[in-house]
Amino acid sequence: MKKILCMLLALLMLFALCACGQSAAPAAEKQKLIVGFDAEFPPFGYIAEDGSYDGFDLAMAAALCERLGWDFEAVAIDWNAKDAELSSGNINCIWNGFTYTGREEDYTWSDPYVDNSIVLVVKADSGISSLEDLAGRSVMAQAASSAVDAIASNEAFAASLGEVVELADYNTGFMELKQGTVDAVAADLGVASYQIANNAGDYVILGEPISTEQYAVGFLKGNTALRDAVNAELLKMAEDGTMLKIAQDYVDEGLVLESLCLVK
């Protein structure tokens, strides 16, 4: 009888241990999209008046995560350090007016969602009305940006310039333009439109762009699983009107609705 009781007790203890082991098993980890962005790149990413992060791309990313039931985090990064941030895992995508054109082999990309132009902004009374008029003059562009690449790839234009001034952000660049320290600012069309609308003084965008390009969401090279999940939902957001609805909230910030190349 004692032997039977001992056996029953051992079985009960084994059952209890198994049950405890099952209850202690970790729950499946929720997917998190950690978006790296430049906090001084409106209308795509910037710091709002209340100190929060805002911008068309961040709003898109947040909406996408809500639809998928994912967690979302926006991380303001030094744009020069974007590759290090991505490779270290501090972020798992770059979604911030990120130029796909010319970088096709450097990252794993979503479908392009915005058509963009790199344009030049000058003072309205500068007497500059064409690229040729900038010969011997100074042009500002954000360091490590597609504007720097666009200038360099337009060899004849680059050779004609007196100087290309690379600064950390466009807020500083437009201060330099206002003060006359530089003669023009090379920037993405949306950024240029935002800065003109939010800076005192008369500025114009030259009619001839330096280059045309497209924006897409960039992921670490080879991270096709995350890219595929984001891209599939991005296409749905373009198809069902979500992308356009979000974009309309940023028109006053310089976003050009006609640039949304995924919206039919």
N, C-alpha and C positions, 0 to 999 in steps of 0.2 A: 504493500500500500504506500509506504514511504517512497519507494522507488517511482511509483506512478505519479505521486504528488510532485516529486522533484522534476520529473520529465515535463509535467504540465507547467510548472513554474518556469522552467527553462524556455519552453515554447512561448509563454506569455512575455518573458523578458525579450526574447528574440523579436517577437511581433512589435513590441514597444519600440525597440531600437530601430527597426525598419521604418516604423511610422514616423519616428523623429527624424530619421534621415530624409524621408520624403518631404516632410514639412520644411526642412532646412534647405532644400534645393533652391538655388537662386532662380528668380523669375527671369524670363527672357528680357534682355536689355532693349530698351526703346531706342529706335533710330534717332540720331540727332544730326541736324544739318548745322555745321559751324561755318558761317559765311565770313570770309575776310573781305574787308572793304576799306576804301580811302574815305575818311570822314570829312574830307574837304573836296568832294567831287560831286556837287549838286548838278542836276537833279537826281542823280543815281544813288548817291550816298552822302549824307552830311549830318551835322548836329543841328537839331531844331532849336528854336528859341527856348524851349523848356529844358534843354539839355539832353533830350532823348535822341536816339539815332533814328534817322528818317531817310527817305529817298525811294524812288520808284523801284529800284532793284531789291532793296530790303523789304519793301511792301510786298513785292512779288514772292520773295523767298518765304516770308512769314505766312502768306496766304497758302502757298504750296504745302508748307509743313502742316498747317491746320487741316488741309484737305486730306493729307496722308496720315494724320495722327502722329506726326513726328514732333520732337522737341526742336526748337529753333534758337540759335544764338548768333548775334552779330558781333564781330570782333574788329574793332578799328585797328588797322595795321599801318606800318610804314610801308609805302608802296614799293620802295627800293628793296624791302625785305620779304616781299610776297612769296617768292619761291622757297625761301628758308622756312617761312611760316607754314607753307603747304607741305613741304617734305617732312617737317618735324611732327606734323599732326596737330599743331595748335589750331589749325583750321582744316576743313576738308573740302572746301571749294572757294573759288574766287568769283564773286558775283557783284560786279560793280563797274559797269561800263567797260568791261574787259575785252580788249580787241582780240578777235579770233584771227583776222586776216594777217598773214605773215608769221603766225605762231602755231600753225596747224599741227606741227609735229612736236611741239613742246609740252602740250598738255593733252588730256582726254577731254573732249568738248561736248557740250550740248549742241543742239541745232542753233544756229544764229537766230536771234530774235529782234535785233535792231540794226537798221542800216544807218551808218554814221559817216560824217565827213569831218576831216580835220580842216578847220578854217582859220583865217587870220582876222583879228580884231584890231582896229586902229582908232585913234581919235577922229571924230568927224571933220575937224578942221585941220588935219595933218597934211592934207594935199596928197595923201597916198590913196590910190584907187585901184592898184593892180599889184601883182607880185613883182613886176619889173620895177615898180616905184620903191621897193624895199632894198634895192641894190645898195650895198655899203652900210646898211642900217642894222640895228640890233633887234632880234626877235626872242621873246621869252617863251619857254615851254616847260612843262613839269618834268622833272628828272625821271628817267626810266619810263616815260610815257610813250604812247603811240604817236604823239605829236613830234617827239624827238626823232622817232624812227621815220616818220613821214618826211620830215625835213631832210634827213640824211639820204633817204631813198630818191628824193627829187634832186639829183646831183647838180643840175644847172642852177636851180634855185639856191641850194645850200652854198654853192661856190660864190654866188653873187652877194651873199650876206656879209655884213661886217662882223657880226657876232651872234652866236646862239647862246642865250643865257638860260641855264637850267636851274630852276628854283624848286623848292619842296612842294609848293601848292599854288593854286591859281588865285587865291585871295591875295597873296603877296605879289603875284605877277601883275594883277590889275592895279594894285597900289603903285607899282613901279611904272606902269603905263600912264596912270594919272599924273604922276610926278615928272614924266618925261624921261625917266631913266632908261626905258626901252621904247622902241618905236612901234612895236606890234606884239600881240600875244597870239601864239598858235595853240588852239585848243579844240576839243571835240565840240560839235555844233551845239549840243544841249548845254554843255558847260558854258560856252560863249554866250548863248542866249540868256542863261541864268545870270551871269555876271553883268551883262549889259542892263538887265532889268533891275538889278540890285545894287548898282554903283551909280553914284551921282556923276553927271557929266554926259556928254554926247559921244557915243561910240558907234561904229558901223562895222559890219562883217563884209569883208571883200567878197565880190561875186564869184571869184575863182577859188575853189578849195585846193589845198595842197594834195589831198588824197581822199579816197573813199574807202570804207572798210565796214566790217560788221562786228557786232558784240555777241558774245556767247558766254555761257557759264563754264569756267575752267576747273577741271579736277586734276588730281595727281595723275601723271601718266600711268595708264594701266588700270585705273580705278573705274572699270566699266560698269560694275554692279551699281554703284551709287549714281553714276552718270545716267544709266539706263532708267533708273527709277525716277530721277528728277526730270529727265527729258520727256518721258512719257506723260508726266503730269503737266509739264510746261506746255506741251502740245495741246492737251485737253483744255488748259486755261486760255490758250489762244483761240481755240475752236468754240468754246462756250461763252465767250465774251468777257471772261474775268480779267484777262490781260488789258483789254481796252478800257474796262471800267476803272481799273486801278490807275492806268495811265492818265485818264482824264483828271485825276486828282493832282497831277503834277504838271499840267500844261502851263499854269501860271509860274511854275518854277523853271520853265525853259524846255520841257519835254515836247518833242515834235511828234504828234500822233501819226503822221504819215511815215515816220521812220520805223514803225512796228512792222517788220517784214513777215512775221508769222500770222498777223491778223489779216484775214481775207476781207 
